[in-house]
Amino acid sequence: MELLESLYYFALKWIKEFSTIQGGLQLVTVLGCGALAALTHNRWQQFITRLVGDLEQQGFVRFMLRATNRIAFPMSMLLYLILTRFLLDQFGINTAVLDIFTPLLLSLAGIKLGVYILRAGFTPSPALRAWENVFSLLVWGVLALHLLGWLPDVIKAMDEFAFTFGETRISVLSLLELTTSVIIFIVLANWLTRLIESRTKRSQYLNPSMRVVLTKTSKFVIYGLAILFALKAVGIDFTAFAVFSGAVGVGIGFGLQKIFSNFISGFILIFDRSIKPGDVITIGNRFGWVQELNARYVVVRDRDGVEALIPNENLITTEVTNWSYSDRSVRQRLPVSISYHDDPELAMKLMVDSALELPRVLMTPEPVARLLRFGDNGIELELRIWIEDPENGIANVVSDINLAFWKKFKEHGITIPFPQRDVHILDSPEPGKQDISTAE
């Protein structure tokens, strides 16, 4: 009731203030300056967008231009208000209401600029830009209430709206404090984990598996500690979460088995180092190389540029071919047949020469050609080569070598046979009858 009464008197005060001619003139002035400031901000943003496009290589200049875009609205509105107040003073019109907006607009510009500088340390994303504006407005709202002298009344009113859960009293104020503490600690944890991740990526003494281990473990520990510190900062007793933790355990047992299994499987993959970023794997019918190891899934990119999100549990419970587990070298077999009328030794030499012309084929072990068998349609040969970069594709190497076979065989008159069938018609011992036999 006290809050409603305070709101009533507040509204009544400002209605009386703006009901006069001078008050109405000041209200129109504020709205007009706000509209002009919005138009100025829009034009300045278009100018910045064009200018930044021409300054892609100058990082500091881009940063400063984008910073001016953040404060364009409050500073331009403040300028318009100062000019308008000067004109109104010349006619003896009261400008007390306009004086209130000076500290409000200055504080808004400072907060938006400060939040933008802090946000520049994180990876840019649309979601982060949206939270930047929300966070700036929330901080400015609290500061505006303080400047206007309304903050104590608002805090008191939010503390009055409360309910009791067991022995714990929960109010709107406590929930707001909890949310603010969690956001602050999560932001700090996010900045710290990104710092650790960037340092591990630049380290020359850590292999990819150890980098993933340090990154994922630090994220899990730091975010957990951030939430615990946030709860402790607002004075929440951890014994009150006993029932909640039991409910979480029941939820894991009934409905979250897969999620929890994938989470644990992710740590198993990290610690046993069976799969690591950069590995070339085949799982099922999918061939590609590992891009990321995440808490729930592994990102595998194939030769078509398609990224598949494979649950960690599948990599634990199914058969996976890791082409680069202990050695990145991979052997490929390329079969080919030649006619019985051709020289197999010459064909085998041409096959080896074709392989040596390709830069991706390793010289050690060297390519070799083998005569496998005398088939029904020709002599079956096989070229065996080694490559050490399967992530760049295997089919393209096979295609290049087969094309080289074709060119060299044509140059030296070696033919590649196709299935043939000879039909022999024999004379029948009895008149009017024929005995037809076939030979393949």
C-alpha atoms as one frame of an Amber mdcrd trajectory, in Angstrom:
protein
   0.000   0.000   0.000   2.851   2.368   0.751   4.243   1.793  -2.726   0.907
   2.554  -4.366   0.553   5.666  -2.262   4.059   6.812  -3.210   3.333   6.232
  -6.878   0.103   8.180  -6.571   1.770  11.222  -5.034   4.631  10.990  -7.542
   2.254  10.985 -10.491   0.203  13.794  -8.974   3.331  15.921  -8.498   4.453
  15.670 -12.110   0.962  16.150 -13.474   0.779  19.440 -11.617   4.274  20.335
 -12.818   3.434  19.819 -16.493  -0.114  21.145 -16.346   1.170  24.734 -16.403
   2.185  26.554 -19.574   5.861  26.648 -18.638   5.803  22.985 -17.582   4.104
  21.957 -20.808   6.644  23.961 -22.793   9.496  22.157 -21.015   7.872  18.769
 -21.709   7.558  19.606 -25.411  11.187  20.769 -25.356  12.367  17.453 -23.881
  10.379  15.407 -26.399  11.601  17.553 -29.297  15.234  17.344 -28.222  14.842
  13.563 -27.842  13.477  13.253 -31.384  16.293  15.398 -32.787  18.841  13.351
 -30.849  17.396  10.098 -32.235  17.617  11.507 -35.779  21.183  12.676 -35.162
  22.145   9.261 -33.799  20.653   7.537 -36.833  22.549   9.776 -39.288  25.783
   9.414 -37.330  25.388   5.623 -37.266  25.008   5.553 -41.060  28.101   7.732
 -41.426  30.079   5.467 -39.066  28.981   2.356 -40.985  30.259   3.760 -44.268
  33.456   5.062 -42.723  34.259   1.843 -40.865  33.915  -0.063 -44.130  36.827
   1.971 -45.520  38.972   1.529 -42.392  38.942  -2.246 -41.981  42.675  -2.444
 -41.252  42.750   0.265 -38.565  41.554  -1.478 -35.404  41.973   1.441 -32.987
  40.189   3.875 -35.310  37.295   1.422 -35.702  37.096   1.080 -31.926  36.974
   4.833 -31.354  34.364   5.411 -34.063  32.107   2.704 -32.661  32.592   4.198
 -29.197  31.317   7.593 -30.417  28.279   5.801 -31.836  27.407   4.598 -28.307
  27.271   8.113 -26.866  25.828   9.913 -29.893  22.234   9.943 -28.591  22.775
  11.169 -24.989  25.434  13.718 -25.908  23.472  15.163 -28.854  20.320  15.357
 -26.726  22.291  17.110 -23.996  23.612  19.614 -26.539  20.115  20.335 -27.848
  18.801  20.765 -24.293  21.597  23.215 -23.422  20.856  25.304 -26.499  17.112
  25.221 -25.835  17.546  26.122 -22.171  19.667  29.111 -23.178  16.885  30.340
 -25.463  14.214  29.783 -22.790  16.281  31.681 -20.222  16.317  34.682 -22.538
  12.523  34.824 -22.310  12.474  34.272 -18.534  10.893  30.812 -18.740  11.543
  28.409 -15.850  13.916  25.573 -16.856  14.093  23.623 -13.587  12.830  20.447
 -15.230  15.454  20.647 -17.959  18.226  20.872 -15.352  17.326  17.354 -14.184
  18.284  15.824 -17.536  21.879  17.086 -17.505  23.260  14.568 -14.955  20.995
  11.834 -16.344  22.307  12.197 -19.901  25.927  12.536 -18.790  25.641   9.406
 -16.667  23.978   7.512 -19.558  26.832   8.456 -21.912  29.470   7.428 -19.359
  27.792   4.092 -18.610  27.305   3.176 -22.286  30.922   4.038 -23.031  32.218
   2.085 -20.022  30.138  -1.003 -20.820  31.289  -0.884 -24.454  34.935  -0.815
 -23.356  34.338  -3.805 -21.071  32.451  -5.680 -23.798  35.340  -5.151 -26.241
  37.321  -7.728 -24.275  34.866 -10.482 -25.231  34.152 -12.164 -28.547  31.623
 -10.028 -30.495  28.206 -11.592 -31.093  24.629 -10.322 -31.648  23.546 -11.696
 -28.258  26.399  -9.932 -26.493  25.528  -6.630 -28.186  21.922  -7.013 -27.044
  23.000  -7.705 -23.454  25.288  -4.700 -23.644  22.306  -2.398 -24.148  20.222
  -4.139 -21.484  23.022  -3.965 -18.930  23.692  -0.298 -19.725  20.028   0.627
 -19.245  19.792  -1.317 -15.968  22.864   0.370 -14.509  21.693   3.753 -15.731
  18.247   3.153 -14.258  19.698   2.522 -10.802  21.931   5.577 -11.084  19.026
   7.726 -12.310  16.932   6.717  -9.303  19.836   7.657  -7.058  20.292  11.050
  -8.726  16.592  11.796  -8.434  16.498  10.682  -4.796  13.970   7.895  -5.418
  16.280   4.918  -4.877  15.642   4.419  -1.105  11.873   4.370  -1.630  12.150
   1.901  -4.520  14.432  -0.395  -2.505  12.032  -0.296   0.441   9.058  -1.075
  -1.788  10.794  -4.056  -3.420  11.753  -5.419  -0.005   8.111  -5.282   1.095
   6.999  -7.643  -1.663   8.174 -10.920  -0.116   7.069 -14.422   0.777   8.416
 -17.022   3.187   9.690 -20.413   2.011  10.327 -22.487   5.129  12.612 -20.349
   7.222  13.830 -18.319   4.256  12.296 -14.959   3.391  12.385 -14.220  -0.334
  11.620 -10.741  -1.610  11.793  -8.982  -4.950  14.861  -7.168  -3.679  16.648
 -10.409  -2.744  15.830 -11.936  -6.125  17.189  -8.838  -7.847  20.348  -8.972
  -5.730  20.754 -12.675  -6.537  20.329 -12.059 -10.283  22.779  -9.170 -10.225
  25.368 -11.179  -8.282  25.043 -14.168 -10.613  25.437 -11.949 -13.702  28.496
 -10.190 -12.283  30.222 -13.419 -11.241  29.324 -15.156 -14.530  30.751 -12.240
 -16.524  33.960 -12.399 -14.496  34.089 -16.178 -14.925  33.526 -15.813 -18.674
  36.354 -13.303 -18.957  38.675 -15.527 -16.918  37.912 -18.684 -18.936  38.472
 -16.842 -22.211  41.799 -15.600 -20.886  42.828 -19.147 -19.962  41.656 -20.461
 -23.348  43.604 -17.828 -25.282  46.741 -18.505 -23.252  46.505 -22.279 -23.777
  45.992 -21.847 -27.529  49.181 -19.766 -27.772  51.215 -22.198 -25.674  53.763
 -24.228 -27.632  54.246 -26.791 -24.846  50.679 -28.143 -24.711  49.269 -30.676
 -27.149  45.663 -30.307 -28.395  44.314 -32.762 -25.813  45.872 -30.930 -22.871
  44.541 -27.627 -24.192  41.014 -29.024 -24.285  41.445 -30.550 -20.817  42.597
 -27.268 -19.277  39.914 -25.232 -21.060  36.956 -27.481 -20.221  38.063 -28.156
 -16.651  38.660 -24.478 -15.951  35.231 -23.584 -17.349  33.487 -26.206 -15.227
  35.303 -25.216 -12.035  35.195 -21.442 -12.522  31.500 -21.322 -13.461  30.637
 -23.560 -10.512  32.577 -21.351  -8.112  30.999 -18.237  -9.638  27.494 -19.515
  -8.913  28.451 -20.567  -5.367  30.045 -17.172  -4.645  26.991 -15.395  -6.038
  24.670 -17.383  -3.776  26.924 -16.796  -0.791  27.152 -13.066  -1.539  23.397
 -12.611  -1.097  23.361 -14.665   2.116  21.562 -17.795   0.851  21.974 -20.849
   3.087  23.179 -23.845   1.052  21.257 -26.271   3.245  18.084 -24.917   1.642
  19.170 -26.607  -1.610  19.076 -30.107  -0.132  15.595 -30.771  -1.523  16.546
 -29.150  -4.825  19.648 -31.340  -5.191  17.527 -34.423  -4.528  15.099 -33.348
  -7.240  18.011 -32.868  -9.628  19.222 -36.394  -8.856  15.763 -37.821  -9.580
  15.638 -35.807 -12.810  18.994 -37.222 -13.905  17.777 -40.724 -13.099  14.551
 -40.444 -15.115  14.775 -37.799 -17.812  18.360 -36.581 -18.145  20.243 -39.835
 -18.664  21.371 -38.980 -22.185  22.441 -35.445 -21.319  24.380 -36.585 -18.257
  25.870 -39.519 -20.180  27.077 -37.225 -22.965  28.522 -34.845 -20.389  30.530
 -37.599 -18.663  31.521 -39.111 -22.034  32.947 -35.737 -23.037  35.313 -35.759
 -20.076  36.272 -39.378 -20.835  37.189 -38.435 -24.407  39.250 -35.523 -23.130
  41.172 -37.415 -20.468  41.867 -40.646 -22.394  42.909 -38.581 -25.465  41.329
 -41.056 -27.896  39.749 -38.181 -29.846  41.302 -34.728 -30.048  40.887 -31.637
 -32.247  42.482 -32.152 -35.651  41.998 -35.931 -35.726  40.593 -37.499 -38.877
  37.892 -40.014 -37.961  35.252 -42.191 -39.540  32.116 -42.953 -37.546  29.406
 -44.844 -39.349  29.256 -43.523 -42.905  30.658 -40.117 -41.973  34.283 -39.197
 -42.671  35.778 -35.914 -41.465  38.094 -34.225 -39.017  37.367 -33.129 -35.472
  36.878 -29.380 -35.051  35.800 -29.009 -31.407  35.252 -31.086 -28.290  32.292
 -29.682 -26.369  30.565 -30.730 -23.179  27.729 -32.554 -24.988  28.905 -33.175
 -28.549  31.864 -33.306 -30.921  31.946 -31.164 -34.071  33.111 -33.173 -37.113
  33.551 -31.397 -40.454  33.486 -33.449 -43.665  34.944 -32.706 -47.085  31.679
 -31.057 -48.202  32.029 -28.412 -45.485  29.114 -29.879 -43.492  29.627 -29.866
 -39.720  27.988 -32.748 -37.856  27.308 -32.542 -34.115  27.916 -36.087 -32.874
  26.919 -36.850 -29.243  29.883 -37.798 -27.081  28.200 -41.042 -26.052  28.259
 -42.300 -29.653  32.034 -41.939 -29.773  32.334 -44.018 -26.598  29.858 -46.813
 -27.372  30.333 -47.287 -31.145  33.314 -48.212 -33.292  35.302 -45.191 -34.459
  38.153 -45.249 -36.967  40.764 -42.674 -35.997  43.007 -42.208 -38.998  45.488
 -40.106 -37.014  45.386 -41.658 -33.528  49.097 -42.472 -33.160  50.402 -41.748
 -36.675  48.964 -39.414 -39.284  50.341 -41.507 -42.146  47.653 -43.465 -44.012
  48.152 -46.112 -46.720  45.898 -46.298 -49.753  45.536 -49.167 -52.240  44.715
 -48.426 -55.884  43.811 -51.521 -57.976  43.999 -51.583 -61.770  43.907 -54.304
 -64.452  45.846 -54.570 -67.711  45.461 -56.779 -70.741  47.313 -60.092 -71.049
  48.924 -58.669 -74.208  50.726 -55.900 -72.211  53.958 -55.928 -70.194  53.110
 -55.991 -66.435  56.595 -54.806 -65.409  56.277 -51.680 -67.570  52.771 -51.040
 -66.230  53.999 -51.356 -62.621  56.837 -48.903 -63.306  54.414 -46.420 -64.856
  52.137 -46.746 -61.804  54.974 -45.897 -59.414  56.079 -42.975 -61.588  52.524
 -41.623 -61.556  52.473 -41.673 -57.761  55.857 -39.944 -57.446  54.576 -36.978
 -59.466  52.018 -36.075 -56.787  53.321 -33.882 -53.913  51.010 -35.407 -51.304
  52.398 -38.913 -51.798  55.154 -39.701 -49.283  58.579 -40.788 -50.468  59.109
 -42.752 -47.240  57.607 -45.316 -47.245  57.976 -45.219 -51.009  55.142 -46.170
 -53.396  55.202 -49.797 -54.546  53.290 -51.755 -57.176  52.301 -55.401 -56.794
  50.984 -58.053 -59.168  48.120 -59.609 -57.248  46.615 -62.271 -59.503  45.800
 -63.343 -63.044  42.119 -62.536 -63.310  39.433 -63.619 -65.718  39.685 -60.480
 -67.833  43.275 -59.332 -67.289  46.292 -59.073 -65.024  45.307 -57.446 -61.706
  47.849 -54.946 -60.325  47.790 -52.751 -57.224  49.613 -49.537 -56.285  50.201
 -48.853 -52.590  50.959 -45.306 -51.444  51.194 -43.397 -48.159  49.893 -39.904
 -47.332  50.145 -37.920 -44.092  47.313 -35.392 -44.492  44.049 -37.384 -44.672
  42.116 -34.303 -43.513  42.753 -32.828 -46.998  40.849 -35.699 -48.571  41.621
 -39.198 -49.829  39.340 -39.474 -52.841  41.074 -36.556 -54.571  44.460 -38.314
 -54.319  42.968 -41.532 -55.710  41.360 -39.574 -58.553  44.622 -37.803 -59.483
  46.600 -41.051 -59.553  43.968 -42.904 -61.595  44.003 -40.059 -64.112  47.811
 -40.297 -64.280  47.466 -44.066 -64.881  45.167 -43.417 -67.795  47.485 -40.886
 -69.438  50.665 -42.955 -69.069  48.990 -46.183 -70.173  47.739 -44.463 -73.347
  51.201 -43.060 -74.058  52.804 -46.514 -73.822  50.040 -48.536 -75.469  48.896
 -50.357 -72.346  45.202 -51.194 -72.355  42.775 -51.560 -69.487  40.559 -54.571
 -70.288  36.836 -54.881 -69.781  34.798 -58.083 -69.227  34.740 -60.159 -72.421
  32.955 -63.317 -73.556  33.873 -65.465 -76.576  31.113 -67.483 -78.280  32.189
 -70.614 -80.263  29.679 -72.339 -82.636  30.560 -75.997 -83.231  29.243 -78.249
 -85.980  26.694 -80.767 -84.686  27.199 -84.434 -85.609  23.500 -84.726 -86.465
  22.031 -82.794 -89.394  19.824 -79.845 -88.504  21.274 -79.469 -84.998  23.999
 -77.201 -83.630  25.935 -77.396 -80.377  26.632 -73.914 -79.009  29.148 -73.558
 -76.175  30.530 -70.459 -74.560  33.903 -69.659 -73.104  34.609 -66.665 -70.875
